[in-house]
């Protein structure tokens, strides 16, 4: 099995339904948010930090470090929640995101990139990377990918 659990042959898993509900709540919260642009950005980042704090230790440590790497290497990307995951956007479009292993009961966490990421390389390139731990080499690769993705 590929990480999907509690599925019927025709529907979404319980984890997928929960992610969709989280996304709907994120959209409602964002629409209700008042204040300056800076205050809204601070609230979005606080929500990301809070979501990271809820993760299991191994995922939390990776998510905290990835959050710091993205802020260091692509400060123009704005942190926000996306389907209940820490994500980083440019002009409102998600460029990259961190999916904890527990999110969909997977055996590894994932660093993913959406089509807004500027990673194009010929006619085929990876858009998601499995993470089991962050080594110095992995951190260097993430920093380089995030800089390229942010463009």
N, C-alpha and C positions, 0 to 999 in steps of 0.2 A: 504494500500500500504506500502511497506517496504523500502521507501526511494528512489526508482527508479522513475525517472520522465522522461517525454518526450520520452517514448519508443514506438517503434513499436512492434508488437508481435514477430518479427523475429530478432530484432537488439539490439544494445547497446543504452543506454540512452545517452543524450547529455553530461552528466557529465562523463560517462565512456569513451566516445570518447575523451573528453578533457583530461582525465587522461592518456590515451594512447598516445596522442600527446605530453603531458608534458614529459612522460617517454622517448619518442623518442628524444626529445630535450635534456633531461638530458644525454642520452647516447652520443649524438653528442658533447655536451659541454665537457663531461668527456674525450672523445677521443682527442679533440683538446687541452686540458689543458697541458701546458708545465710547467716545473719547477721541483724542488725537490719533494720528497715524502711529506715533511712537508708543502711545499707551496700548493701542490694539496689538502692535508688534510685541510689546512686553508681555501682554496677556497670552498671546499665542506661544511665546517661548516658555512662559511659566507652565502652560498646559503640557508642552512637550517634556519639560523637566519633571513634572509630576507623573506623567505616563511612564517615563524611564524609571522613576523611583518605585513604581509598582511591579517592575519586572523581577524575575528570579535573579539571584546573584550573578551567575555567569553572563546572562544576557544584559543585565543592568550594567555590569562593568564594561562590556563591549559598547553598549549604547552610549554610555557617558563619554567614553573615549572617542567614539565616532562623532558625537555631537561637538566635542571640542575640536576635533580635526576639521570638521566642516566649517565651524566658526573661524578657525585660524586660516584655512586655505581658500575659503569661498565666502567671505563675510557678506557678500551681496545676496546670498541665498537666505531666505526668511524661514525660520523654523515654524512649523505648524503641524497639527495633527491631521492625519489622512487615514481614514478607515481604522482609527485607533492606534496608528503607528506614528512614530516620530518621522517627520518628512521635512524637506527643505525645498522651497519654491522660489522661482524667479517670475515676477509679474503675475503672481497667483497660480502659476502652473508648477506642479510638483516635478522637480528635477531628479531627486533621489530620496530614498527612504530606507529605514531600518526596520526589518521584520524580525521580532524575537522568535526563537525556536518554539516557545510555548504558544505563540499566537495561533498557529494552525497545527499544533502538536507535531512539529517537524523535528528531525534529529539535529538540525543546525539552524543558526540565525542566517539572515540574508541581508545583504546590502544590494538594493535594487536601484535601477535608473530608468526613468520614463523617457518618452520620446522628446521631451523638452531638453534632455541632456545632450550636450554636443560631443558625443563620443563616436560619431560616425567614423568608420574605418573601412574603406572599400565597400564591398557589398554585404559583409557580414561581420558583426561584432557582438560581444557579450553584453547583456543588460542586467544581469544579476550574478552575484557572487556569494557562495556559501561561506560562512564564517564559523569556525569552531573555537578559535582563539585569536587574539591580536598580538602578533609578534612584531618586532621592529620592521621587518620586511613587509608584512601585511599593512602596517600603518603607513609606510612610505608609499605603497601602491594605492591605498585608499586616498591619501593626500593628492597624489598625481591624478587619479581618476576624477576626484571632486573638482580639482582646478580645471581640468579639461571639460568636464560636464557643465560647469558654470559658465565656461566660455569667456 
